Amino acid sequence: MNHLIVNFEYYSKIKLKMKLRYSYLWIIFLLLTSCSKEELLHEFEDLVPIRFSSLYVNITTKANNISQAALPSDIEISLFSLQHPLGSSAQLWHPKEFNNTIGITNINGNIIYDNTYYFPFGEQLDFFAIHPFISTANIGSDYNGTQSTTVTLKDNTADQYDLMYASLLNQSKKSSVLVFEFHHLLTQITINIIKNAGVTIDLPLTKVQITAPQSAILDIWQGQLSDIAGQTTYTLNTNTTLSDGDNSIPGQFLLFPQKANEMILTFGNDESNVFHVALSDEPRTWEAGVNYQYDITINRNIPEITSPEVPVDDNVTPNEEVNNAGEIPETPTDSTATEPETKVSDPNPYHIHLSID
């Protein structure tokens, strides 16, 4: 009997130990499972893909006329990114993930890139975008501690492009879609020719030219242009027959924001009717992202009409002058009359009036 009691107590202790052991194992299992779920959830939350969209600020044509639109589709853009801890800013230019990566816009204005990158956990990203895509080899050159590239403009306006820049700083995984707002870095120049009634212009306006700087350094980190230099002659080819009144010349100049001194208008193809029109003092500078329309009024015949020689009239008294009709012209009474010159009359800095007399 005693033997049975001892065996029973022995087996009871063994069962209790096994239950405790299984309980401990179950608790450990539950803890491990819980940790795994949290880690998995944490890891899942970190995997937030980086997506881009785009807008651009329209060229300003008059005060307070600012609007936005989506970029056209199939436009190539250069993408860059810098990574830094939360609460601080990037100190060195070391692109991560995006380093002159090609982004292409779609019909909705979204910017699509190859592969998929994700926001890093516990850190932020600064993004930079340039339109159009930079294909030159000097990307990565050091310029005063930052990233830069040389920008060279085409001298034929038909080949020019609109240089634009955008940046997004301190972005984290909380951002769903990043919207780049592009700003223009160049000045837009358009031409309107006003032909006065009674003026005869028998030759088409074949081209308009402006001499201005051709190259500059673009700071990719700051989005600023510097070292604007290298004069060249930009040509807007047109074959426009002018009618009375306003004649808006198709095309435009896209130039660095450094004002030129004159505009050259060529009529016909033999270079015998070329007019140098001095640009007025106002505006004193050209601003990036602004359209300056130059209205040029023509007050003379082109080509100049030469009248046949008039026979000498022996009955004319001395010091009198004979005009083409054989009549004596009236003597001007305006003592302030001066030689014809280029005129400016409109104080609006976006709309400039000049003339050819």
C-alpha positions as CSV (number, residue, x, y, z in Angstrom):
1,M,0.0,0.0,0.0
2,N,2.8,2.4,0.9
3,H,4.5,1.5,-2.4
4,L,1.3,2.5,-4.3
5,I,1.1,5.8,-2.4
6,V,4.7,6.7,-3.2
7,N,4.3,5.8,-6.8
8,F,1.2,8.0,-7.0
9,E,2.9,11.0,-5.4
10,Y,5.9,10.4,-7.7
11,Y,3.8,10.4,-10.9
12,S,1.8,13.4,-9.7
13,K,5.0,15.4,-9.3
14,I,6.2,14.4,-12.7
15,K,2.8,15.4,-14.3
16,L,3.0,18.8,-12.5
17,K,6.5,19.4,-13.7
18,M,5.5,18.5,-17.3
19,K,2.5,20.8,-17.1
20,L,4.7,23.6,-15.8
21,R,7.3,22.9,-18.5
22,Y,4.6,23.0,-21.2
23,S,3.2,26.2,-19.8
24,Y,6.6,27.8,-19.9
25,L,7.1,26.6,-23.4
26,W,3.6,27.9,-24.4
27,I,4.3,31.3,-22.8
28,I,7.7,31.5,-24.7
29,F,6.0,30.5,-27.9
30,L,3.3,33.2,-27.4
31,L,6.0,35.8,-26.7
32,L,8.0,34.8,-29.7
33,T,4.9,34.8,-31.9
34,S,3.9,38.2,-30.6
35,C,7.4,39.6,-31.3
36,S,7.4,38.1,-34.7
37,K,4.1,39.7,-35.6
38,E,5.2,43.1,-34.3
39,E,8.5,42.9,-36.2
40,L,6.7,41.8,-39.3
41,L,4.2,44.6,-38.9
42,H,7.0,47.0,-38.3
43,E,8.9,45.8,-41.3
44,F,5.7,46.0,-43.4
45,E,5.1,49.6,-42.3
46,D,8.7,50.6,-43.3
47,L,8.2,49.5,-46.9
48,V,6.5,52.6,-48.1
49,P,7.3,53.1,-51.8
50,I,8.5,56.5,-53.1
51,R,6.2,57.9,-55.7
52,F,6.4,61.2,-57.6
53,S,3.9,63.5,-59.3
54,S,4.6,66.9,-60.9
55,L,3.3,70.4,-61.4
56,Y,4.9,73.4,-62.9
57,V,4.3,77.1,-62.5
58,N,3.2,78.7,-65.7
59,I,5.3,81.5,-67.2
60,T,4.2,84.8,-65.7
61,T,3.0,87.3,-68.4
62,K,1.7,90.0,-66.1
63,A,1.6,90.8,-62.3
64,N,-0.2,88.2,-60.2
65,N,-0.9,85.9,-63.2
66,I,0.5,82.7,-61.7
67,S,-1.1,79.3,-62.4
68,Q,-0.1,75.6,-62.3
69,A,-0.4,72.7,-64.7
70,A,0.8,69.2,-65.0
71,L,3.9,68.4,-67.0
72,P,3.3,67.0,-70.5
73,S,3.7,63.2,-70.8
74,D,6.9,61.4,-72.0
75,I,9.2,64.1,-70.5
76,E,12.5,62.9,-69.2
77,I,13.6,64.3,-65.8
78,S,16.8,63.9,-63.7
79,L,16.1,62.7,-60.1
80,F,18.4,63.0,-57.1
81,S,18.0,62.3,-53.4
82,L,20.0,62.9,-50.2
83,Q,19.4,60.9,-47.0
84,H,19.8,62.3,-43.5
85,P,18.6,61.6,-39.9
86,L,15.4,63.1,-38.6
87,G,15.7,66.6,-37.2
88,S,18.8,67.4,-39.1
89,S,19.8,68.5,-42.6
90,A,22.1,66.9,-45.2
91,Q,25.7,68.2,-44.8
92,L,27.4,66.6,-47.8
93,W,26.3,65.8,-51.3
94,H,26.1,62.0,-51.3
95,P,23.1,61.0,-53.4
96,K,21.4,57.8,-52.3
97,E,18.8,55.8,-54.2
98,F,18.3,58.5,-56.8
99,N,21.5,59.7,-58.4
100,N,20.7,61.3,-61.8
101,T,18.0,58.6,-62.2
102,I,15.7,59.0,-65.2
103,G,12.1,59.8,-64.5
104,I,9.5,59.9,-67.2
105,T,6.2,61.7,-66.9
106,N,3.0,59.9,-67.8
107,I,-0.4,61.3,-69.0
108,N,-1.4,62.1,-65.4
109,G,1.7,64.1,-64.6
110,N,3.2,61.3,-62.5
111,I,6.9,60.6,-62.7
112,I,7.8,57.0,-63.3
113,Y,11.2,55.5,-62.7
114,D,12.7,52.0,-63.0
115,N,12.7,49.7,-60.0
116,T,11.0,50.8,-56.7
117,Y,12.7,52.5,-53.8
118,Y,11.3,52.8,-50.3
119,F,11.5,55.3,-47.5
120,P,14.2,54.5,-45.0
121,F,13.2,53.9,-41.4
122,G,14.1,56.7,-38.9
123,E,15.6,59.0,-41.6
124,Q,14.4,61.5,-44.1
125,L,15.2,62.2,-47.8
126,D,15.7,65.4,-49.8
127,F,14.7,65.2,-53.4
128,F,15.8,67.3,-56.4
129,A,14.5,67.2,-60.0
130,I,15.7,68.9,-63.1
131,H,13.9,69.2,-66.5
132,P,15.1,68.2,-69.0
133,F,17.2,65.1,-68.1
134,I,20.9,65.9,-67.7
135,S,22.9,63.6,-69.9
136,T,26.3,65.3,-69.7
137,A,29.2,63.6,-68.1
138,N,30.2,66.3,-65.6
139,I,27.5,65.3,-63.1
140,G,29.3,64.7,-59.9
141,S,31.8,67.5,-60.3
142,D,32.4,69.4,-57.1
143,Y,31.4,73.1,-57.2
144,N,31.8,74.9,-53.9
145,G,30.9,71.8,-51.9
146,T,27.8,71.0,-53.8
147,Q,26.7,69.2,-57.0
148,S,26.6,71.1,-60.2
149,T,26.4,70.8,-64.0
150,T,27.0,73.1,-66.9
151,V,24.0,74.3,-68.9
152,T,24.5,75.4,-72.5
153,L,21.6,76.8,-74.5
154,K,21.0,76.2,-78.2
155,D,21.4,79.2,-80.4
156,N,18.5,78.2,-82.7
157,T,15.2,78.8,-80.8
158,A,13.7,75.8,-82.5
159,D,16.1,73.5,-80.6
160,Q,15.7,75.3,-77.2
161,Y,14.2,73.7,-74.1
162,D,12.6,75.1,-71.0
163,L,15.0,74.6,-68.0
164,M,13.1,73.9,-64.8
165,Y,13.9,72.9,-61.3
166,A,12.1,71.5,-58.2
167,S,13.1,70.3,-54.7
168,L,11.3,68.5,-51.8
169,L,13.1,68.6,-48.4
170,N,12.8,66.5,-45.3
171,Q,10.4,63.9,-46.7
172,S,9.6,60.7,-44.8
173,K,7.4,57.6,-45.2
174,K,4.5,59.7,-44.0
175,S,4.4,61.2,-47.5
176,S,2.2,59.2,-49.8
177,V,2.9,60.9,-53.2
178,L,5.6,63.5,-53.5
179,V,4.5,66.4,-55.8
180,F,7.4,68.3,-57.4
181,E,6.5,71.9,-58.2
182,F,8.8,72.9,-61.0
183,H,9.9,76.5,-61.5
184,H,11.4,78.1,-64.6
185,L,15.0,79.1,-64.6
186,L,15.0,80.9,-67.9
187,T,13.4,84.1,-69.2
188,Q,11.0,84.0,-72.1
189,I,11.1,86.6,-74.8
190,T,8.3,87.0,-77.4
191,I,7.9,89.5,-80.3
192,N,4.9,91.4,-81.7
193,I,5.4,93.6,-84.8
194,I,3.0,96.5,-85.2
195,K,2.8,97.7,-88.8
196,N,1.4,101.3,-89.0
197,A,-1.2,102.0,-91.6
198,G,0.2,103.8,-94.6
199,V,3.6,102.0,-94.2
200,T,4.6,99.7,-97.1
201,I,6.5,96.6,-96.2
202,D,7.2,94.5,-99.3
203,L,9.6,92.1,-97.6
204,P,8.8,89.4,-95.1
205,L,10.4,89.4,-91.6
206,T,12.8,86.5,-92.1
207,K,14.5,86.4,-88.6
208,V,14.8,88.0,-85.2
209,Q,18.1,87.8,-83.4
210,I,19.3,88.5,-79.8
211,T,22.9,88.4,-78.6
212,A,23.0,87.1,-75.0
213,P,25.0,84.6,-72.7
214,Q,25.0,81.0,-73.7
215,S,26.3,79.0,-70.7
216,A,25.9,78.9,-66.9
217,I,26.5,76.6,-63.9
218,L,23.5,75.1,-62.3
219,D,23.7,74.2,-58.6
220,I,21.6,71.1,-58.3
221,W,21.4,71.3,-54.5
222,Q,20.2,74.9,-54.4
223,G,18.6,75.2,-57.9
224,Q,20.5,78.4,-58.7
225,L,22.4,79.6,-61.8
226,S,25.8,81.2,-61.6
227,D,28.8,82.1,-63.9
228,I,26.5,83.2,-66.7
229,A,28.8,83.9,-69.6
230,G,29.7,83.2,-73.2
231,Q,28.0,85.6,-75.6
232,T,26.2,84.1,-78.7
233,T,23.6,85.2,-81.2
234,Y,20.2,83.4,-80.8
235,T,18.1,83.2,-83.9
236,L,14.3,83.0,-84.2
237,N,13.7,82.1,-87.8
238,T,10.4,83.3,-89.2
239,N,9.1,84.0,-92.6
240,T,6.2,86.3,-91.6
241,T,4.5,88.6,-94.1
242,L,3.4,91.6,-92.1
243,S,-0.1,93.0,-92.3
244,D,-1.5,96.2,-90.8
245,G,-1.8,96.2,-87.0
246,D,-0.4,93.5,-84.7
247,N,1.6,90.6,-86.0
248,S,2.5,88.1,-83.3
249,I,5.7,86.4,-84.4
250,P,5.5,82.6,-83.9
251,G,8.2,81.1,-81.5
252,Q,10.1,82.5,-78.5
253,F,13.5,83.0,-77.0
254,L,14.4,81.1,-73.9
255,L,17.4,82.9,-72.4
256,F,19.3,83.2,-69.1
257,P,18.0,85.9,-66.9
258,Q,20.6,88.5,-68.0
259,K,19.2,91.3,-70.1
260,A,20.5,91.8,-73.7
261,N,21.2,95.2,-75.2
262,E,19.5,95.0,-78.6
263,M,17.4,93.0,-80.9
264,I,18.1,92.5,-84.6
265,L,15.3,92.3,-87.2
266,T,16.1,91.1,-90.8
267,F,13.7,91.6,-93.7
268,G,14.2,89.7,-96.9
269,N,17.1,87.4,-97.7
270,D,19.9,89.7,-98.9
271,E,20.8,91.2,-95.6
272,S,20.3,94.7,-97.0
273,N,17.3,95.5,-94.7
274,V,18.6,94.8,-91.2
275,F,17.5,96.9,-88.2
276,H,19.2,97.1,-84.8
277,V,16.6,97.9,-82.2
278,A,18.1,99.0,-78.9
279,L,16.3,97.6,-75.9
280,S,15.0,100.1,-73.4
281,D,16.3,100.7,-69.9
282,E,13.0,99.3,-68.5
283,P,12.9,96.7,-67.3
284,R,16.4,97.0,-66.0
285,T,16.7,93.2,-65.6
286,W,15.1,90.0,-66.9
287,E,13.7,87.7,-64.3
288,A,13.5,83.9,-64.5
289,G,10.0,82.6,-65.2
290,V,8.7,85.8,-66.7
291,N,7.6,86.5,-70.3
292,Y,8.6,89.8,-71.7
293,Q,6.7,90.7,-74.9
294,Y,8.4,93.3,-77.1
295,D,6.0,95.3,-79.3
296,I,8.0,96.8,-82.1
297,T,6.1,99.4,-84.2
298,I,7.4,100.0,-87.7
299,N,6.9,103.6,-89.0
300,R,8.9,103.4,-92.2
301,N,8.7,101.7,-95.6
302,I,10.8,98.5,-96.0
303,P,12.6,98.6,-98.3
304,E,12.8,102.3,-98.3
305,I,11.1,103.7,-101.4
306,T,13.5,105.9,-103.4
307,S,11.9,108.6,-105.5
308,P,13.1,109.5,-109.0
309,E,15.2,112.6,-109.4
310,V,13.3,115.8,-110.0
311,P,14.5,118.2,-112.7
312,V,16.1,121.4,-111.4
313,D,13.7,124.4,-111.5
314,D,15.6,127.5,-112.5
315,N,12.8,129.7,-111.1
316,V,13.3,128.5,-107.5
317,T,14.7,131.2,-105.3
318,P,17.9,130.6,-103.4
319,N,17.9,128.6,-100.2
320,E,14.5,127.0,-101.1
321,E,14.3,123.3,-101.4
322,V,12.2,121.3,-103.9
323,N,10.4,118.1,-102.8
324,N,9.5,115.2,-105.0
325,A,6.3,116.8,-106.1
326,G,8.0,120.0,-107.3
327,E,6.5,121.9,-104.3
328,I,8.3,123.9,-101.7
329,P,8.0,122.1,-98.4
330,E,6.9,123.9,-95.3
331,T,9.6,124.8,-92.8
332,P,9.2,122.9,-89.6
333,T,8.1,125.1,-86.7
334,D,9.0,122.6,-83.9
335,S,12.3,123.8,-82.6
336,T,12.6,120.6,-80.5
337,A,12.5,118.2,-83.4
338,T,15.2,115.6,-83.2
339,E,16.5,112.7,-85.2
340,P,14.2,109.6,-85.1
341,E,15.2,107.1,-82.4
342,T,14.0,103.9,-80.7
343,K,11.2,104.7,-78.4
344,V,9.8,103.2,-75.2
345,S,6.4,104.2,-73.8
346,D,4.9,101.5,-71.5
347,P,6.0,101.2,-67.9
348,N,4.6,97.7,-67.6
349,P,7.8,95.5,-67.1
350,Y,6.1,92.6,-68.9
351,H,5.1,94.5,-72.0
352,I,7.7,96.7,-73.7
353,H,7.0,99.1,-76.7
354,L,9.7,99.9,-79.1
355,S,9.7,101.3,-82.7
356,I,11.6,101.5,-85.9
357,D,11.3,105.0,-87.5
